[in-house]
Amino acid sequence: MPKKNNEVWSATGRRKSSVARVRFTKGKGNISVNNRTLDEYFGRDTSKMVLKQPLDLVGLANQYDIIVNVHGGGLSGQAGA
């Protein structure tokens, strides 16, 4: 039986007093923040744009699913983290 390649990458980001723990897995581009969808968590389009910019820059926006756990600070700092 072939072995599945379930690679997972993780990283930590910080901005001001916000700390974000992020996990990347191969997928379809789904993003969840604190067990909610991106649109549910961040109401402002600028916050969503800040979060998606690095993925758009390297052309991986629709190739990885992202799970984010973030705490501290406000929504703007959390998006930047």
Buried (B, 14 or more C-beta within 10 A) or exposed (E): EEEEEEEEEEEEBEBEEBBBBBBBBEEEEEBBBEEEEBEEBBEEEEBBEBBBEEBEEEEEBEEBBBBBEBEBBEBBBBBBB
